[in-house]
Amino acid sequence: METKQQLGKILHLDGDKKYSYKSYKYYKRMGLNVIVKNIPEYKQPQIVYNLISIYKPDILVITRS
């Protein structure tokens, strides 16, 4: 009997729309539970707490250009 492994939730914030989309496709191909948000870097500090409260991720990824 095969059991499915429960994976944590990833929240990824990125300011580059093209990279956000590319990252999302890669995460999904790997079967990961991910939310990717394309948010300009200058806005990220103001909204990161709210997004963490909403999505309750196990892992937070913030990439910069």
N, C-alpha and C positions, 0 to 999 in steps of 0.2 A: 504494500500500500504506500503510495507516494503522498507525502505531505507538502503543502505549499508553505514556503517560508514567508513570513510576514515582514515586509520591508517598511522602514520608516518613511516619513514624508519629508520631501525636500522643497524648500522655498528658495528660488534663485532670482535675484534682482540684477538687472543689467540695463545699462543706458543705451546700448546699441541694438536697434531693432533687428538687424540682420543676424547678429550673433545670438540674440535671444531665441530667434526662430531655429537657428542651427542647433543650439543647445537643447531646446525642447525636443526636436526630432531625435537627437542622440540619446537623451534620457529615456524617451519612450521606446526606442529600439532596444535598449538594455532592460526594459521592463520595470523601470523605477517609477515610484509614485512621486510625481513632481508638479509643482506649480511654478511657471516661469513668468515673471512680470517685467515688461519693458518700461522702465521708469528712468527719466533723466537723472544723471548722477546728482545734480544739485538739489533734487527733490527727495532723494532717498533718505537722508537723515530725518526729515520731517515725517515720513510715513512708515518707516520700517517697524516701529513699535506697533502701530495699528495693524499692519499686515501679519505680524507675528501673533497678535491677539486673535485675529480672524482665522488664520490657517493652522496655528499651533504646530509648526514644523519641528521635526527632530533635528534637521540640519538646515542651516541658513548659508547660502552662497551669495556673495556680493562680488561682482566682477567690475573692473574699471577698464576704461579704454586708454 
